[in-house]
Amino acid sequence: MARVRLEHVTKRYDDVVAVDDMNVEIEDGEFVCLVGPSGCGKSTTMETIAGLTRPSEGTVYIGDTDVTNLAPKDRGVAMVFQNIALFPHMDVFDNVSFGLRLRTFDDDEVERRVEQAADIVQLEGMLDRMPDEMSGGQRQRVAIARAIVRNPDVFLMDEPLANLDAKLRVHMRTELQRLHRELETTIIYVTHDQAEAMTMSDRIAVINAGELQQIDPPLVCYNEPANLFVAGFIGSPSMNFVRGEVVADGLETKNFTLEFDPAGATGVGVGDDVTLGVRPEDVHLSRDADDLSRPTKGVEVTTDVLEPMGDEIFVYLVLDEGAERTMEEDPLDSPDQLLMSVSPDTDISEDETLEVVLDGSKIHLFDTASGEALVHGIADRSGSDPGTAPTEAED
Ligand SMILES: Nc1ncnc2c1ncn2[C@@H]1O[C@H](COP(=O)(O)OP(=O)(O)OP(=O)(O)O)[C@@H](O)[C@H]1O
């Protein structure tokens, strides 16, 4: 077990800044997922910790040791990659014990460690199987066992489940959580799968363009995103964004006005150019919103496309009937639309004109220019709750 600390780590490849002044501290025994768009620097961060690449600047600590210039084998880390490279001509026992034999452990110790690892990943009874006699999930467990026998201080896992089918991923997800609970080892885990990050992590580190945007527990990233990037990246479907200007009695956007007391919302001032963020599940039909604690004023909309998902219906709402109807990938580019999620038994159809309300307690305001979060949750004019001031994002 060990703490991992990156201090001002930057990695450049010619003109490309793959990791940009990263400062992060991962606690002993913590499970941290690195997430972010393709090319944001997740793998480079992992390789820097593993010692597979040297940072251009900065220092990497494992425990209290500066490992920046140590070889991978001397860092006490074990990596599990997406592409499982098992030796096809060796059975499970030999695949798992390969690294130990290189390090000249005696036969009894090798056997003890392999059996213990096989027990943890539930491969007992399969030690004489060949890789081509196993399923993808079983092969992935062999790869994890191979990492476990080394008894590392830190596991580095780079999309280890990416090649498995959806059902197996869910199964392996719970196995990894169990593994973490049993071993109590620090795990740093790269994934593109938000469900994996939300369910397994103690904290999620959100990275964009080589820069750490936020590192917090999953629900804090979801409910109190530090900036527009995190707000748009965490959660699927994405948060709705609508640009507006703060006025004396609320917020004026192109298509509607929200009434609240800006004086009660810390960090927001009249005349500010802000972006309102609201998740699809926090947009409600006015007729169903009686019990909302602080509903904002109703907004007239027309329903466009409906997407029944089984457990919910996604409803695309048009705010401005005159505006061209396009479904932009970037929600900031579609100010005339909102996405709403309603329960599957809702009586709703396409091309219906109705009124929706945004749950004031779930509205986020961001500074449009810097993207920084200003406030999470606004009170309506009768309310007294000033909302939550955002916590400082770590740099
Ligand atoms: N060996 C290399 N030489 C040059 N550029 C590289 C090298 N490795 C990575 N990069 C660049 O550094 C940036 C970060 O890459 P990295 O693989 O760390 O991203 P990532 O977040 O892991 O992406 P993905 O999710 O697609 O795996 C990218 O622009 C990539 O093209």
The ligand as an SDF file (V2000), in Angstrom:
LIG
                    3D

 31 33  0  0  0  0  0  0  0  0999 V2000
    4.6490    8.5260  -27.5430 N   0  0  0  0  0  0  0  0  0  0  0  0
    4.0100    9.6250  -27.9360 C   0  0  0  0  0  0  0  0  0  0  0  0
    4.5130   10.4640  -28.8660 N   0  0  0  0  0  0  0  0  0  0  0  0
    3.8640   11.5980  -29.2150 C   0  0  0  0  0  0  0  0  0  0  0  0
    2.6600   11.9790  -28.7080 N   0  0  0  0  0  0  0  0  0  0  0  0
    2.1040   11.1640  -27.8010 C   0  0  0  0  0  0  0  0  0  0  0  0
    2.7290    9.9530  -27.3650 C   0  0  0  0  0  0  0  0  0  0  0  0
    1.9230    9.3720  -26.4320 N   0  0  0  0  0  0  0  0  0  0  0  0
    0.8450   10.1780  -26.3060 C   0  0  0  0  0  0  0  0  0  0  0  0
    0.9480   11.2500  -27.1110 N   0  0  0  0  0  0  0  0  0  0  0  0
   -0.0220   12.3550  -27.2240 C   0  0  0  0  0  0  0  0  0  0  0  0
   -0.2490   12.8540  -25.9210 O   0  0  0  0  0  0  0  0  0  0  0  0
   -1.6260   13.1700  -25.7500 C   0  0  0  0  0  0  0  0  0  0  0  0
   -2.1860   12.3720  -24.5750 C   0  0  0  0  0  0  0  0  0  0  0  0
   -2.2380   11.0010  -24.9370 O   0  0  0  0  0  0  0  0  0  0  0  0
   -2.7600    9.8670  -23.9460 P   0  0  0  0  0  0  0  0  0  0  0  0
   -2.5580    8.5380  -24.6370 O   0  0  0  0  0  0  0  0  0  0  0  0
   -2.1250   10.0390  -22.6390 O   0  0  0  0  0  0  0  0  0  0  0  0
   -4.2950   10.2270  -23.8500 O   0  0  0  0  0  0  0  0  0  0  0  0
   -5.5010    9.3630  -23.2480 P   0  0  0  0  0  0  0  0  0  0  0  0
   -6.2960   10.2840  -22.4280 O   0  0  0  0  0  0  0  0  0  0  0  0
   -4.9780    8.1330  -22.5830 O   0  0  0  0  0  0  0  0  0  0  0  0
   -6.2790    8.9980  -24.5720 O   0  0  0  0  0  0  0  0  0  0  0  0
   -7.2450    7.7400  -24.8910 P   0  0  0  0  0  0  0  0  0  0  0  0
   -8.4320    7.8850  -23.9980 O   0  0  0  0  0  0  0  0  0  0  0  0
   -7.5850    7.9350  -26.3320 O   0  0  0  0  0  0  0  0  0  0  0  0
   -6.4540    6.4820  -24.6130 O   0  0  0  0  0  0  0  0  0  0  0  0
   -2.3150   12.8770  -27.0640 C   0  0  0  0  0  0  0  0  0  0  0  0
   -2.3810   14.0670  -27.8030 O   0  0  0  0  0  0  0  0  0  0  0  0
   -1.3710   11.8980  -27.7360 C   0  0  0  0  0  0  0  0  0  0  0  0
   -1.4650   11.9860  -29.1290 O   0  0  0  0  0  0  0  0  0  0  0  0
  1  2  1  0
  2  3  1  0
  2  7  2  0
  3  4  2  0
  4  5  1  0
  5  6  2  0
  6  7  1  0
  6 10  1  0
  7  8  1  0
  8  9  2  0
  9 10  1  0
 10 11  1  0
 11 12  1  0
 11 30  1  0
 12 13  1  0
 13 14  1  0
 13 28  1  0
 14 15  1  0
 15 16  1  0
 16 17  2  0
 16 18  1  0
 16 19  1  0
 19 20  1  0
 20 21  2  0
 20 22  1  0
 20 23  1  0
 23 24  1  0
 24 25  2  0
 24 26  1  0
 24 27  1  0
 28 29  1  0
 28 30  1  0
 30 31  1  0
M  END
$$$$
